């Protein structure tokens, strides 16, 4: 039996709430725009109907559906494409449930269909996130960057990435479970 290489990306409560509110607003604006205002004004049509629906569609395309580990890469499964992260230079993989706490988004999406982009906090410094449930955070430290992903089974993900990279848990770093126990 082959160890698991595909992991789902379940949505945490914060992502569900933020996405729900965003969708409500971005669908509500066109609904209002359709029934109110000047229907023959192109600026009104663009601002009240086309723009909110375009934002919604573009954000939805960046949805993170899961993660696939290969021998040399991590593939982040999006709605219609994969984002590839090479695994060369991987120094450690660690489950850290609170890794994203206190983060500031410096560039990216902070909660509409995913948490993705560049973030920074005191614990990790500058990092890139491809996340859907911050409570399932796995921190991947490379020689030149830090990446946070949130697979459905963080401990299994770390074990599998260790196996694929040929590193033992001892050489990859100390692991913490989401509950904080070692």
MDTraj code that builds the backbone (N, CA, C; nanometers):
import mdtraj as md
import numpy as np

residues = "UNK UNK UNK UNK UNK UNK UNK UNK UNK UNK UNK UNK UNK UNK UNK UNK UNK UNK UNK UNK UNK UNK UNK UNK UNK UNK UNK UNK UNK UNK UNK UNK UNK UNK UNK UNK UNK UNK UNK UNK UNK UNK UNK UNK UNK UNK UNK UNK UNK UNK UNK UNK UNK UNK UNK UNK UNK UNK UNK UNK UNK UNK UNK UNK UNK UNK UNK UNK UNK UNK UNK UNK UNK UNK UNK UNK UNK UNK UNK UNK UNK UNK UNK UNK UNK UNK UNK UNK UNK UNK UNK UNK UNK UNK UNK UNK UNK UNK UNK UNK UNK UNK UNK UNK UNK UNK UNK UNK UNK UNK UNK UNK UNK UNK UNK UNK UNK UNK UNK UNK UNK UNK UNK UNK UNK UNK UNK UNK UNK UNK UNK UNK UNK UNK UNK UNK UNK UNK UNK UNK UNK UNK UNK UNK UNK UNK UNK UNK UNK UNK UNK UNK UNK UNK UNK UNK UNK UNK UNK UNK UNK UNK UNK UNK UNK UNK UNK UNK UNK UNK UNK UNK UNK UNK UNK UNK UNK UNK UNK UNK UNK UNK".split()
xyz = np.array([
    [0.0837, -0.1184, 0.0000],
    [0.0000, 0.0000, 0.0000],
    [0.0885, 0.1252, 0.0000],
    [0.0671, 0.2158, -0.0942],
    [0.1447, 0.3383, -0.1020],
    [0.0962, 0.4394, 0.0006],
    [0.1890, 0.5087, 0.0663],
    [0.1473, 0.6145, 0.1580],
    [0.0746, 0.7252, 0.0809],
    [-0.0079, 0.7927, 0.1505],
    [-0.0899, 0.8981, 0.0920],
    [-0.0038, 1.0111, 0.0346],
    [-0.0395, 1.0581, -0.0844],
    [0.0308, 1.1716, -0.1446],
    [-0.0645, 1.2865, -0.1766],
    [-0.1939, 1.2638, -0.1657],
    [-0.2933, 1.3668, -0.1932],
    [-0.3663, 1.4014, -0.0644],
    [-0.3773, 1.5302, -0.0390],
    [-0.4405, 1.5782, 0.0835],
    [-0.5454, 1.6834, 0.0481],
    [-0.6580, 1.6776, 0.1146],
    [-0.7632, 1.7761, 0.0943],
    [-0.7288, 1.9050, 0.1680],
    [-0.8017, 2.0109, 0.1360],
    [-0.7829, 2.1407, 0.2007],
    [-0.9173, 2.1857, 0.2590],
    [-0.9528, 2.1323, 0.3764],
    [-1.0822, 2.1689, 0.4348],
    [-1.0846, 2.3154, 0.4787],
    [-1.2022, 2.3739, 0.4710],
    [-1.2190, 2.5128, 0.5117],
    [-1.2426, 2.5216, 0.6612],
    [-1.1680, 2.6094, 0.7255],
    [-1.1898, 2.6374, 0.8664],
    [-1.3046, 2.7357, 0.8832],
    [-1.3472, 2.7513, 1.0053],
    [-1.4614, 2.8386, 1.0350],
    [-1.4390, 2.9820, 0.9874],
    [-1.3204, 3.0363, 1.0125],
    [-1.2933, 3.1754, 0.9733],
    [-1.3039, 3.1934, 0.8219],
    [-1.2563, 3.0965, 0.7438],
    [-1.2654, 3.1064, 0.5983],
    [-1.4108, 3.0963, 0.5519],
    [-1.4868, 3.0081, 0.6139],
    [-1.6287, 2.9957, 0.5780],
    [-1.7026, 3.1264, 0.6040],
    [-1.6795, 3.1879, 0.7187],
    [-1.7477, 3.3129, 0.7542],
    [-1.7049, 3.4254, 0.6607],
    [-1.5743, 3.4398, 0.6404],
    [-1.5248, 3.5494, 0.5563],
    [-1.5692, 3.5330, 0.4107],
    [-1.5654, 3.4100, 0.3600],
    [-1.6094, 3.3862, 0.2229],
    [-1.7595, 3.4100, 0.2108],
    [-1.8360, 3.3621, 0.3070],
    [-1.9807, 3.3822, 0.3043],
    [-2.0183, 3.5296, 0.3025],
    [-1.9549, 3.6087, 0.3871],
    [-1.9821, 3.7525, 0.3900],
    [-1.9404, 3.8195, 0.2591],
    [-1.8249, 3.7810, 0.2071],
    [-1.7769, 3.8381, 0.0807],
    [-1.8722, 3.8063, -0.0338],
    [-1.9160, 3.6813, -0.0418],
    [-2.0087, 3.6414, -0.1479],
    [-2.1403, 3.7176, -0.1330],
    [-2.1886, 3.7283, -0.0119],
    [-2.3138, 3.8004, 0.0129],
    [-2.3030, 3.9450, -0.0365],
    [-2.1938, 4.0108, -0.0046],
    [-2.1737, 4.1498, -0.0470],
    [-2.1579, 4.1582, -0.1989],
    [-2.0745, 4.0699, -0.2556],
    [-2.0457, 4.0781, -0.3995],
    [-2.1610, 4.0298, -0.4875],
    [-2.2564, 3.9599, -0.4321],
    [-2.3791, 3.9251, -0.5055],
    [-2.4874, 4.0285, -0.4740],
    [-2.4860, 4.0818, -0.3532],
    [-2.5850, 4.1818, -0.3128],
    [-2.5714, 4.3125, -0.3890],
    [-2.4498, 4.3567, -0.4123],
    [-2.4287, 4.4813, -0.4861],
    [-2.4898, 4.4732, -0.6264],
    [-2.4617, 4.3679, -0.7048],
    [-2.5264, 4.3591, -0.8371],
    [-2.6789, 4.3458, -0.8287],
    [-2.7282, 4.2795, -0.7254],
    [-2.8734, 4.2683, -0.7106],
    [-2.9348, 4.4066, -0.6921],
    [-2.8727, 4.4872, -0.6087],
    [-2.9193, 4.6250, -0.5890],
    [-2.9018, 4.7042, -0.7180],
    [-2.7862, 4.6877, -0.7813],
    [-2.7579, 4.7598, -0.9054],
    [-2.8535, 4.7266, -1.0177],
    [-2.9057, 4.6050, -1.0178],
    [-3.0001, 4.5640, -1.1220],
    [-3.1352, 4.6319, -1.1049],
    [-3.1777, 4.6498, -0.9801],
    [-3.3108, 4.7043, -0.9546],
    [-3.3134, 4.8541, -0.9267],
    [-3.2000, 4.9112, -0.8959],
    [-3.1945, 5.0540, -0.8645],
    [-3.0943, 5.1223, -0.9568],
    [-3.1105, 5.2491, -0.9740],
    [-3.0129, 5.3258, -1.0508],
    [-3.0410, 5.3293, -1.1993],
    [-2.9598, 5.4049, -1.2697],
    [-2.9791, 5.4229, -1.4140],
    [-2.9304, 5.3004, -1.4924],
    [-3.0188, 5.2314, -1.5577],
    [-2.9844, 5.1092, -1.6294],
    [-2.9123, 5.1346, -1.7610],
    [-2.9173, 5.2563, -1.8113],
    [-2.8499, 5.2869, -1.9369],
    [-2.7143, 5.3534, -1.9174],
    [-2.6678, 5.3647, -1.7950],
    [-2.5396, 5.4288, -1.7651],
    [-2.4310, 5.3222, -1.7570],
    [-2.3344, 5.3229, -1.8506],
    [-2.2301, 5.2188, -1.8507],
    [-2.1427, 5.2202, -1.7248],
    [-2.1200, 5.3356, -1.6676],
    [-2.0387, 5.3423, -1.5451],
    [-2.1128, 5.2731, -1.4305],
    [-2.2423, 5.2964, -1.4210],
    [-2.3246, 5.2307, -1.3191],
    [-2.3229, 5.0793, -1.3386],
    [-2.3428, 5.0348, -1.4615],
    [-2.3451, 4.8916, -1.4914],
    [-2.2105, 4.8281, -1.4575],
    [-2.1017, 4.8943, -1.4933],
    [-1.9688, 4.8412, -1.4620],
    [-1.9461, 4.8350, -1.3113],
    [-1.9698, 4.9474, -1.2432],
    [-1.9404, 4.9551, -1.1000],
    [-2.0313, 4.8732, -1.0117],
    [-2.1578, 4.8640, -1.0476],
    [-2.2540, 4.7965, -0.9610],
    [-2.2828, 4.6515, -1.0006],
    [-2.2491, 4.6138, -1.1237],
    [-2.2807, 4.4772, -1.1663],
    [-2.1558, 4.4027, -1.2117],
    [-2.0878, 4.4547, -1.3126],
    [-1.9745, 4.3823, -1.3718],
    [-1.8562, 4.3693, -1.2759],
    [-1.8186, 4.4764, -1.2098],
    [-1.7006, 4.4718, -1.1231],
    [-1.7176, 4.3770, -1.0035],
    [-1.8257, 4.3860, -0.9258],
    [-1.8389, 4.2925, -0.8128],
    [-1.8427, 4.1454, -0.8566],
    [-1.9134, 4.1165, -0.9666],
    [-1.9191, 3.9781, -1.0136],
    [-1.7832, 3.9314, -1.0661],
    [-1.7062, 4.0215, -1.1275],
    [-1.5707, 3.9871, -1.1746],
    [-1.4775, 3.9568, -1.0580],
    [-1.4868, 4.0374, -0.9540],
    [-1.4047, 4.0136, -0.8342],
    [-1.4374, 3.8765, -0.7753],
    [-1.5641, 3.8456, -0.7673],
    [-1.6081, 3.7167, -0.7141],
    [-1.5540, 3.6013, -0.7980],
    [-1.5668, 3.6107, -0.9283],
    [-1.5196, 3.5050, -1.0180],
    [-1.3679, 3.4877, -1.0103],
    [-1.2950, 3.5964, -1.0140],
    [-1.1481, 3.5882, -1.0098],
    [-1.1019, 3.5285, -0.8769],
    [-1.1604, 3.5720, -0.7666],
    [-1.1232, 3.5171, -0.6356],
    [-1.1541, 3.3680, -0.6287],
    [-1.2674, 3.3274, -0.6838],
    [-1.3055, 3.1857, -0.6816],
    [-1.2042, 3.0999, -0.7569],
    [-1.1455, 3.1524, -0.8627],
    [-1.0465, 3.0760, -0.9387],
    [-0.9248, 3.0387, -0.8544],
    [-0.8953, 3.1184, -0.7526],
    [-0.7786, 3.0939, -0.6674],
    [-0.8079, 3.0009, -0.5494],
    [-0.9281, 2.9460, -0.5437],
    [-0.9648, 2.8511, -0.4383],
    [-0.8600, 2.7410, -0.4272],
    [-0.8236, 2.7071, -0.3051],
    [-0.7302, 2.5963, -0.2819],
    [-0.8132, 2.4725, -0.2522],
    [-0.7996, 2.3710, -0.3389],
    [-0.8793, 2.2483, -0.3255],
    [-0.8024, 2.1369, -0.2562],
    [-0.6705, 2.1443, -0.2540],
    [-0.5928, 2.0386, -0.1912],
    [-0.4457, 2.0501, -0.2249],
    [-0.3716, 1.9468, -0.1821],
    [-0.2269, 1.9445, -0.1972],
    [-0.1851, 1.8063, -0.2461],
    [-0.0877, 1.8038, -0.3349],
    [-0.0340, 1.6774, -0.3850],
    [0.1168, 1.6807, -0.3673],
    [0.1703, 1.5783, -0.3030],
    [0.3145, 1.5661, -0.2867],
    [0.3704, 1.4731, -0.3940],
    [0.4735, 1.5192, -0.4637],
    [0.5445, 1.4360, -0.5596],
    [0.6874, 1.4196, -0.5084],
    [0.7689, 1.3492, -0.5828],
    [0.9073, 1.3266, -0.5380],
    [0.9866, 1.4568, -0.5231],
    [0.9535, 1.5583, -0.6022],
    [1.0341, 1.6804, -0.5986],
    [0.9527, 1.8089, -0.5809],
    [0.8214, 1.7968, -0.5613],
    [0.7408, 1.9183, -0.5536],
    [0.6148, 1.8992, -0.4701],
    [0.5641, 2.0101, -0.4256],
    [0.4317, 2.0193, -0.3645],
    [0.3452, 2.0924, -0.4655],
    [0.2345, 2.0309, -0.5028],
    [0.1399, 2.0949, -0.5937],
    [0.0206, 2.1430, -0.5124],
    [-0.0087, 2.2714, -0.5219],
    [-0.1262, 2.3269, -0.4570],
    [-0.2359, 2.3261, -0.5625],
    [-0.3394, 2.2466, -0.5406],
    [-0.4480, 2.2313, -0.6379],
    [-0.5441, 2.3496, -0.6266],
    [-0.5503, 2.4273, -0.7330],
    [-0.6432, 2.5396, -0.7427],
    [-0.7678, 2.4921, -0.8162],
    [-0.8578, 2.5820, -0.8457],
    [-0.9809, 2.5445, -0.9139],
    [-0.9538, 2.4919, -1.0550],
    [-0.8670, 2.5584, -1.1320],
    [-0.8409, 2.5152, -1.2696],
    [-0.6923, 2.4983, -1.3023],
    [-0.6035, 2.5112, -1.2051],
    [-0.4610, 2.4898, -1.2278],
    [-0.3952, 2.4481, -1.0973],
    [-0.2674, 2.4125, -1.1060],
    [-0.1872, 2.3790, -0.9890],
    [-0.0754, 2.4815, -0.9744],
    [-0.0461, 2.5179, -0.8500],
    [0.0709, 2.5998, -0.8209],
    [0.1790, 2.5053, -0.7720],
    [0.2961, 2.5093, -0.8344],
    [0.4060, 2.4167, -0.8019],
    [0.5068, 2.4835, -0.7089],
    [0.5406, 2.4138, -0.6011],
    [0.6444, 2.4578, -0.5081],
    [0.7494, 2.3475, -0.5058],
    [0.8668, 2.3767, -0.5587],
    [0.9752, 2.2792, -0.5569],
    [1.0191, 2.2500, -0.4140],
    [1.0580, 2.1251, -0.3898],
    [1.0966, 2.0852, -0.2539],
    [1.2475, 2.0858, -0.2305],
    [1.3258, 2.1235, -0.3299],
    [1.4702, 2.1292, -0.3062],
    [1.4990, 2.2415, -0.2069],
    [1.5883, 2.2167, -0.1166],
    [1.6208, 2.3141, -0.0128],
    [1.5307, 2.3075, 0.1091],
    [1.4381, 2.2093, 0.1127],
    [1.3506, 2.1961, 0.2296],
    [1.4345, 2.1565, 0.3506],
    [1.4301, 2.2379, 0.4559],
    [1.5063, 2.2105, 0.5776],
    [1.4217, 2.1461, 0.6861],
    [1.2928, 2.1875, 0.6943],
    [1.2089, 2.1307, 0.7996],
    [1.0619, 2.1408, 0.7623],
    [0.9847, 2.0498, 0.8194],
    [0.8391, 2.0498, 0.8071],
    [0.7844, 2.0271, 0.9469],
    [0.6933, 2.1132, 0.9887],
    [0.6463, 2.1081, 1.1267],
    [0.4983, 2.1455, 1.1336],
    [0.4217, 2.0708, 1.2099],
    [0.2818, 2.1052, 1.2360],
    [0.2808, 2.2085, 1.3481],
    [0.2275, 2.3273, 1.3172],
    [0.2200, 2.4356, 1.4153],
    [0.0815, 2.4991, 1.4020],
    [-0.0099, 2.4579, 1.4879],
    [-0.1506, 2.4989, 1.4760],
    [-0.1698, 2.6505, 1.4780],
    [-0.0901, 2.7214, 1.5495],
    [-0.1072, 2.8671, 1.5628],
    [-0.0066, 2.9450, 1.4774],
    [0.0478, 2.8829, 1.3763],
    [0.1530, 2.9460, 1.2958],
    [0.1106, 3.0786, 1.2341],
    [-0.0154, 3.0899, 1.1935],
    [-0.0607, 3.2116, 1.1257],
    [-0.1172, 3.3174, 1.2206],
    [-0.1222, 3.2873, 1.3492],
    [-0.1769, 3.3827, 1.4466],
    [-0.0984, 3.5127, 1.4455],
    [-0.1702, 3.6213, 1.4512],
    [-0.1082, 3.7531, 1.4565],
    [-0.0444, 3.7963, 1.3255],
    [-0.0810, 3.7316, 1.2169],
    [-0.0205, 3.7644, 1.0876],
    [-0.0789, 3.8902, 1.0258],
    [0.0044, 3.9565, 0.9507],
    [-0.0362, 4.0715, 0.8703],
    [-0.0186, 4.0308, 0.7255],
    [-0.1216, 4.0517, 0.6463],
    [-0.1138, 4.0218, 0.5026],
    [-0.0395, 4.1362, 0.4356],
    [0.0713, 4.1058, 0.3692],
    [0.1469, 4.2086, 0.2986],
    [0.1099, 4.2143, 0.1508],
    [0.0618, 4.1037, 0.0956],
    [0.0159, 4.1008, -0.0428],
    [-0.0584, 3.9695, -0.0655],
    [-0.1860, 3.9766, -0.1000],
    [-0.2580, 3.8525, -0.1254],
    [-0.4011, 3.8571, -0.0792],
    [-0.4582, 3.7393, -0.0655],
    [-0.5982, 3.7199, -0.0322],
    [-0.6096, 3.6802, 0.1149],
    [-0.6837, 3.7576, 0.1904],
    [-0.6958, 3.7323, 0.3328],
    [-0.8247, 3.6671, 0.3753],
    [-0.8900, 3.5903, 0.2869],
    [-1.0059, 3.5176, 0.3326],
    [-1.1229, 3.5036, 0.2383],
    [-1.1045, 3.5264, 0.1108],
    [-1.2135, 3.5005, 0.0167],
    [-1.1746, 3.3775, -0.0645],
    [-1.2275, 3.2622, -0.0252],
    [-1.2026, 3.1302, -0.0826],
    [-1.0689, 3.0694, -0.0389],
    [-0.9793, 3.1473, 0.0209],
    [-0.8519, 3.0951, 0.0733],
    [-0.7771, 3.2079, 0.1445],
    [-0.6709, 3.1694, 0.2131],
    [-0.5737, 3.2652, 0.2661],
    [-0.4471, 3.2376, 0.1852],
    [-0.4167, 3.3234, 0.0909],
    [-0.3035, 3.2962, 0.0031],
    [-0.2291, 3.4248, -0.0271],
    [-0.0982, 3.4135, -0.0297],
    [-0.0150, 3.5283, -0.0605],
    [0.0959, 3.5415, 0.0407],
    [0.1450, 3.6626, 0.0529],
    [0.2555, 3.6916, 0.1445],
    [0.2013, 3.7491, 0.2734],
    [0.2501, 3.6928, 0.3832],
    [0.2087, 3.7329, 0.5170],
    [0.3335, 3.7497, 0.6029],
    [0.3160, 3.8067, 0.7194],
    [0.4276, 3.8229, 0.8126],
    [0.3733, 3.8207, 0.9552],
    [0.4511, 3.7581, 1.0455],
    [0.4201, 3.7651, 1.1879],
    [0.5491, 3.7482, 1.2668],
    [0.5410, 3.7649, 1.3990],
    [0.6608, 3.7569, 1.4834],
    [0.7198, 3.6169, 1.4878],
    [0.6362, 3.5152, 1.4806],
    [0.6822, 3.3769, 1.4923],
    [0.7599, 3.3312, 1.3682],
    [0.7060, 3.3584, 1.2497],
    [0.7646, 3.3068, 1.1255],
    [0.8419, 3.4112, 1.0459],
    [0.8214, 3.5377, 1.0765],
    [0.8766, 3.6423, 0.9912],
    [0.7927, 3.6485, 0.8644],
    [0.8567, 3.6754, 0.7525],
    [0.7860, 3.6809, 0.6251],
    [0.7654, 3.5393, 0.5728],
    [0.6437, 3.5099, 0.5256],
    [0.6152, 3.3761, 0.4733],
    [0.5069, 3.3834, 0.3672],
    [0.4948, 3.2767, 0.2926],
    [0.3906, 3.2651, 0.1905],
    [0.2918, 3.1585, 0.2382],
    [0.1626, 3.1880, 0.2256],
    [0.0590, 3.0944, 0.2701],
    [-0.0253, 3.0463, 0.1522],
    [-0.0620, 2.9195, 0.1601],
    [-0.1596, 2.8557, 0.0713],
    [-0.2526, 2.7801, 0.1658],
    [-0.3450, 2.8514, 0.2297],
    [-0.4163, 2.7966, 0.3440],
    [-0.5682, 2.8076, 0.3309],
    [-0.6374, 2.7145, 0.3990],
    [-0.7830, 2.7189, 0.4087],
    [-0.8296, 2.7050, 0.5537],
    [-0.7479, 2.6475, 0.6407],
    [-0.7822, 2.6314, 0.7819],
    [-0.6560, 2.6531, 0.8655],
    [-0.6341, 2.7757, 0.9131],
    [-0.5109, 2.8057, 0.9881],
    [-0.4842, 2.7147, 1.1075],
    [-0.5862, 2.6476, 1.1619],
    [-0.5645, 2.5562, 1.2739],
    [-0.4946, 2.4269, 1.2320],
    [-0.4794, 2.4031, 1.1033],
    [-0.4122, 2.2831, 1.0519],
    [-0.2774, 2.3180, 0.9893],
    [-0.2171, 2.4253, 1.0301],
    [-0.0965, 2.4764, 0.9635],
    [0.0229, 2.3824, 0.9715],
    [0.0856, 2.3655, 0.8555],
    [0.2139, 2.2976, 0.8444],
    [0.3120, 2.4012, 0.7918],
    [0.4211, 2.4221, 0.8649],
    [0.5219, 2.5191, 0.8263],
    [0.6356, 2.4462, 0.7557],
    [0.6602, 2.4855, 0.6323],
    [0.7706, 2.4300, 0.5531],
    [0.8798, 2.5357, 0.5463],
    [0.9948, 2.5044, 0.6065],
    [1.1064, 2.5992, 0.6054],
    [1.2088, 2.5530, 0.5028],
    [1.2385, 2.6423, 0.4133],
    [1.3396, 2.6201, 0.3110],
    [1.4596, 2.7072, 0.3433],
    [1.5670, 2.6869, 0.2725],
    [1.6854, 2.7686, 0.2969],
    [1.6602, 2.9158, 0.2653],
    [1.5670, 2.9441, 0.1734],
    [1.5443, 3.0820, 0.1308],
    [1.4018, 3.1335, 0.1506],
    [1.3119, 3.0512, 0.2079],
    [1.1734, 3.0948, 0.2230],
    [1.0991, 3.0061, 0.3232],
    [0.9837, 3.0544, 0.3661],
    [0.8953, 2.9783, 0.4540],
    [0.7575, 2.9757, 0.3897],
    [0.6940, 2.8574, 0.3909],
    [0.5619, 2.8393, 0.3316],
    [0.4710, 2.7720, 0.4336],
    [0.3461, 2.8160, 0.4396],
    [0.2463, 2.7545, 0.5269],
    [0.1357, 2.6951, 0.4399],
    [0.1050, 2.5676, 0.4641],
    [-0.0055, 2.4983, 0.3984],
    [-0.0946, 2.4387, 0.5071],
    [-0.2170, 2.4005, 0.4702],
    [-0.3107, 2.3502, 0.5714],
    [-0.3831, 2.2246, 0.5222],
    [-0.3119, 2.1127, 0.5142],
    [-0.3755, 1.9885, 0.4684],
    [-0.4712, 1.9321, 0.5729],
    [-0.5620, 1.8441, 0.5273],
    [-0.6624, 1.7862, 0.6168],
    [-0.6011, 1.6999, 0.7263],
    [-0.4899, 1.6360, 0.6986],
    [-0.4202, 1.5523, 0.7971],
    [-0.2760, 1.6029, 0.8114],
    [-0.2542, 1.7068, 0.8919],
    [-0.1212, 1.7678, 0.9004],
    [-0.0095, 1.6703, 0.9398],
    [-0.0346, 1.5833, 1.0365],
    [0.0696, 1.4891, 1.0800],
    [0.1063, 1.3918, 0.9688],
    [0.0073, 1.3404, 0.8963],
    [0.0336, 1.2511, 0.7835],
    [0.1085, 1.3237, 0.6724],
    [0.0725, 1.4490, 0.6493],
    [0.1396, 1.5296, 0.5474],
    [0.2884, 1.5441, 0.5809],
    [0.3177, 1.5784, 0.7066],
    [0.4574, 1.5943, 0.7495],
    [0.5328, 1.4619, 0.7368],
    [0.4713, 1.3521, 0.7783],
    [0.5364, 1.2209, 0.7670],
    [0.5663, 1.1880, 0.6209],
    [0.4725, 1.2171, 0.5332],
    [0.4907, 1.1853, 0.3913],
    [0.5951, 1.2745, 0.3259],
    [0.5965, 1.4021, 0.3604],
    [0.6967, 1.4910, 0.3014],
    [0.8364, 1.4532, 0.3490],
    [0.8448, 1.4062, 0.4739],
    [0.9733, 1.3557, 0.5254],
    [1.0189, 1.2349, 0.4451],
    [0.9259, 1.1440, 0.4237],
    [0.9575, 1.0223, 0.3494],
    [1.0021, 1.0554, 0.2071],
    [0.9307, 1.1431, 0.1399],
    [0.9644, 1.1784, 0.0019],
    [1.0967, 1.2525, -0.0087],
    [1.1285, 1.3324, 0.0912],
    [1.2534, 1.4089, 0.0867],
    [1.3712, 1.3292, 0.1419],
    [1.3438, 1.2102, 0.1944],
    [1.4518, 1.1258, 0.2454],
    [1.5070, 1.1719, 0.3781],
    [1.4320, 1.2520, 0.4497],
    [1.4773, 1.3020, 0.5791],
    [1.3966, 1.2361, 0.6895],
    [1.4605, 1.2118, 0.7983],
    [1.3901, 1.1572, 0.9137],
    [1.3349, 1.2738, 0.9947],
    [1.2382, 1.2487, 1.0819],
    [1.1866, 1.3571, 1.1661],
    [1.2965, 1.4246, 1.2472],
    [1.3985, 1.3494, 1.2847],
    [1.5068, 1.4064, 1.3638],
    [1.5803, 1.5154, 1.2839],
    [1.6042, 1.4920, 1.1548],
    [1.6765, 1.5917, 1.0763],
    [1.5855, 1.7012, 1.0236],
    [1.4545, 1.6771, 1.0254],
    [1.3614, 1.7767, 0.9742],
    [1.3171, 1.8762, 1.0809],
    [1.3372, 1.8476, 1.2051],
    [1.2957, 1.9428, 1.3082],
    [1.1972, 1.8820, 1.4057],
    [1.1607, 1.9593, 1.5050],
    [1.0680, 1.9165, 1.6105],
    [0.9247, 1.9407, 1.5642],
    [0.8377, 1.8443, 1.5863],
    [0.7004, 1.8531, 1.5388],
    [0.6052, 1.8785, 1.6544],
    [0.5062, 1.9595, 1.6269],
    [0.4022, 1.9889, 1.7253],
    [0.2695, 1.9520, 1.6622],
    [0.1832, 1.8889, 1.7383],
    [0.0504, 1.8572, 1.6895],
    [-0.0375, 1.9815, 1.7038],
    [-0.1525, 1.9862, 1.6334],
    [-0.2395, 2.1031, 1.6456],
    [-0.2836, 2.1323, 1.7873],
    [-0.2896, 2.0324, 1.8735],
    [-0.3301, 2.0574, 2.0119],
    [-0.2171, 2.1167, 2.0952],
    [-0.0946, 2.1233, 2.0353],
    [0.0167, 2.1833, 2.1062],
    [0.1036, 2.0817, 2.1767],
    [0.0660, 1.9530, 2.1805],
    [0.1494, 1.8538, 2.2459],
    [0.2585, 1.8093, 2.1507],
    [0.3684, 1.7588, 2.2046],
    [0.4811, 1.7174, 2.1207],
    [0.4821, 1.5690, 2.0971],
])
top = md.Topology()
chain = top.add_chain()
for i, resn in enumerate(residues, 1):
    res = top.add_residue(resn, chain, resSeq=i)
    for name in ("N", "CA", "C"):
        top.add_atom(name, md.element.get_by_symbol(name[0]), res)
traj = md.Trajectory(xyz[None], top)
